[in-house]
């Protein structure tokens, strides 16, 4: 496996196993995962449904804790952080884009982007949020609520929210899954533009082989294991 030349990988996963559920319903999702992602890389995570792609992404983002192994992000071992410290670390270092947007329905587009910045202690949160929304083409929609926005516009808000704290790492879980083809392409173009401009590390879960091919490397998962890594 090719490692980035950076001394500290953006994400280093070693010997990770994760099971979900309880008792007889407990399922071994991730099995002995080893993966290094270099700083500034764009990685596509692909594989059949149920192969563990989304779960692996959640482990990288600190939203799921591994049963065994280590997960280090930006040189920090996530298992050493309690929930509060992990939330603070994630807020500063990791931007997350989900398939289903996860916007707060009672907040405007501006508020959805500004609130995480305020929680992170950013003094000019509203100004920064406004700039990020303008960058994704929503300068005329700042005061609109999610229900007043199309699916593509909601995902643009989600992208702005993910990028606003200027995270070193952006992870995206099927970000075009609920969008039509043209709108999905616009969202992906925004993510890759942010990746190029900000030199972020981008990890993208997708079923779309064409989309994965835009990444520098493609990691294939099958039955919870890394089934291959290739340059695209």
C-alpha positions in Angstrom: 0.0 0.0 0.0 1.4 3.4 -0.9 1.7 5.8 1.9 1.8 9.6 1.6 5.2 11.1 2.2 3.9 13.1 5.1 5.4 12.0 8.4 2.0 11.9 10.1 -0.8 10.5 8.0 -4.1 12.4 8.0 -5.8 9.1 9.1 -4.0 6.0 10.3 -6.2 2.9 11.1 -4.5 -0.2 12.4 -6.1 -3.5 13.4 -9.6 -2.1 13.7 -12.6 -4.4 14.4 -16.1 -3.3 15.1 -19.3 -5.2 15.8 -22.7 -3.7 16.1 -25.9 -5.0 17.7 -26.4 -7.2 20.8 -26.6 -10.8 21.6 -27.6 -13.1 18.7 -28.1 -10.0 16.5 -24.5 -8.8 16.9 -22.8 -8.5 13.6 -19.0 -8.2 12.9 -19.0 -5.2 10.6 -15.3 -4.2 10.3 -12.6 -6.9 10.3 -8.9 -6.2 10.9 -8.8 -2.9 8.9 -5.4 -1.4 8.2 -5.4 1.8 6.2 -3.2 4.9 6.0 -4.5 8.1 4.3 -2.0 10.8 3.5 -2.4 14.4 4.2 -4.2 16.1 1.3 -5.2 12.9 -0.4 -8.6 12.2 -2.0 -9.7 8.6 -1.3 -12.7 6.9 -2.7 -14.3 4.1 -0.5 -16.2 1.6 -2.7 -17.7 -1.8 -2.3 -21.0 -3.7 -2.3 -23.9 -2.6 0.0 -23.1 -4.0 3.5 -19.4 -4.1 2.9 -18.7 -1.6 5.8 -18.0 1.6 3.8 -20.2 3.9 5.8 -19.2 2.3 9.1 -15.5 2.8 8.3 -16.2 6.4 7.5 -18.0 6.8 10.9 -15.0 5.3 12.6 -12.7 7.8 10.9 -14.9 10.6 12.0 -15.1 9.4 15.6 -18.8 8.8 15.4 -18.3 5.1 16.0 -15.7 3.7 18.3 -13.7 0.6 17.3 -13.8 -2.5 19.5 -10.1 -3.1 18.9 -7.3 -1.4 17.1 -6.3 2.2 16.8 -7.7 5.1 14.9 -5.4 8.2 14.7 -6.6 11.3 13.0 -4.1 14.2 12.5 -1.8 12.4 14.9 -4.4 12.1 17.7 -5.5 8.7 18.9 -9.3 9.0 19.1 -9.6 6.2 21.6 -7.8 8.4 24.2 -10.5 11.1 24.0 -13.7 11.1 26.0 -17.0 12.0 24.3 -16.7 15.7 25.0 -13.1 15.9 23.9 -13.9 13.8 20.8 -16.8 16.2 19.9 -14.4 19.2 20.2 -11.7 17.5 18.2 -14.2 16.6 15.5 -15.6 20.1 15.4 -12.1 21.6 14.7 -10.6 18.9 12.4 -13.3 17.0 10.6 -16.1 18.1 8.2 -18.9 15.6 7.6 -21.3 15.5 4.7 -24.1 12.9 5.0 -26.4 11.5 2.3 -29.5 12.9 4.1 -28.3 16.4 4.8 -29.0 16.4 8.6 -29.9 20.1 8.7 -31.8 21.5 11.7 -35.3 22.2 10.3 -36.0 25.1 12.7 -32.9 27.0 11.7 -32.2 29.0 8.5 -29.4 28.1 6.1 -27.2 30.8 7.7 -28.0 29.5 11.2 -27.3 25.9 10.2 -23.8 26.9 9.1 -23.1 29.5 11.8 -24.1 27.5 14.9 -21.2 24.9 14.7 -18.8 27.8 14.2 -20.3 29.5 17.3 -19.9 26.3 19.3 -16.3 26.2 18.2 -15.7 29.7 19.5 -15.4 31.5 16.1 -16.0 35.2 16.8 -17.3 36.1 13.3 -19.5 33.0 12.9 -22.3 34.7 11.0 -19.9 36.5 8.6 -18.0 33.2 8.0 -21.2 31.3 7.4 -22.4 33.9 5.0 -19.2 33.7 3.0 -19.3 29.9 2.9 -22.9 29.9 1.7 -22.0 32.4 -1.0 -19.1 30.1 -2.1 -21.7 27.3 -2.7 -24.0 29.6 -4.6 -26.6 30.3 -1.9 -26.0 34.0 -1.1 -29.7 34.6 -1.9 -31.0 31.9 0.3 -29.4 32.7 3.7 -32.7 33.2 5.5 -34.5 30.2 4.0 -35.3 27.2 6.1 -34.5 23.7 4.9 -38.1 23.0 4.0 -38.0 26.0 1.7 -34.9 24.6 -0.1 -34.5 22.0 -2.8 -32.6 18.8 -2.0 -29.6 20.1 -3.9 -29.7 23.4 -2.0 -29.9 21.6 1.3 -26.9 19.6 0.4 -25.1 22.8 -0.6 -25.8 24.1 2.9 -24.4 20.8 4.3 -21.3 21.2 2.3 -20.9 24.9 3.5 -21.4 23.7 7.1 -18.7 21.0 6.7 -16.2 23.4 5.1 -16.9 26.5 7.3 -14.6 25.5 10.2 -11.8 24.9 7.6 -11.2 21.3 8.7 -8.1 19.4 7.7 -10.3 16.4 6.8 -13.6 16.1 5.0 -15.6 12.9 4.9 -18.6 12.4 2.7 -21.0 9.4 2.9 -22.9 9.0 -0.4 -23.4 12.8 -0.7 -25.2 12.5 -4.0 -27.4 9.6 -3.0 -30.6 11.6 -2.6 -30.0 13.9 -5.6 -30.6 13.7 -9.3 -27.5 13.2 -11.6 -26.9 16.9 -12.6 -27.4 18.2 -9.0 -25.2 15.4 -7.7 -22.4 16.4 -10.1 -22.6 20.0 -8.8 -22.2 18.9 -5.2 -19.3 16.7 -6.1 -17.6 19.5 -8.0 -18.0 21.7 -4.9 -16.4 19.1 -2.7 -13.5 18.6 -5.0 -13.1 22.4 -5.5 -12.9 22.7 -1.7 -10.4 19.8 -1.6 -8.2 21.5 -4.1 -8.4 25.0 -2.8 -8.0 24.2 0.9 -5.7 21.1 0.4 -8.0 19.1 2.6 -7.9 15.3 2.9 -11.1 14.0 1.3 -12.6 10.6 2.0 -15.7 9.8 -0.1 -18.0 6.8 0.2 -19.7 6.1 -3.2 -21.3 3.5 -5.3 -20.4 5.5 -8.4 -17.2 4.1 -10.1 -16.9 7.3 -12.2 -17.0 9.4 -9.1 -14.5 7.2 -7.2 -12.1 7.6 -10.2 -11.8 11.3 -9.5 -10.0 10.4 -6.3 -6.2 9.7 -6.2 -6.7 6.3 -4.7 -9.7 3.9 -4.5 -10.1 1.6 -1.4 -12.3 -1.4 -2.0 -14.1 -3.1 0.9 -15.8 -6.5 0.8 -17.4 -8.2 3.8 -15.8 -5.8 6.2 -12.3 -6.1 5.0 -10.0 -4.1 2.7 -10.2 -6.0 -0.6 -7.7 -3.9 -2.5 -6.2 -0.4 -2.9 -5.5 1.1 -6.3 -4.5 4.4 -7.8 -7.2 5.8 -10.0 
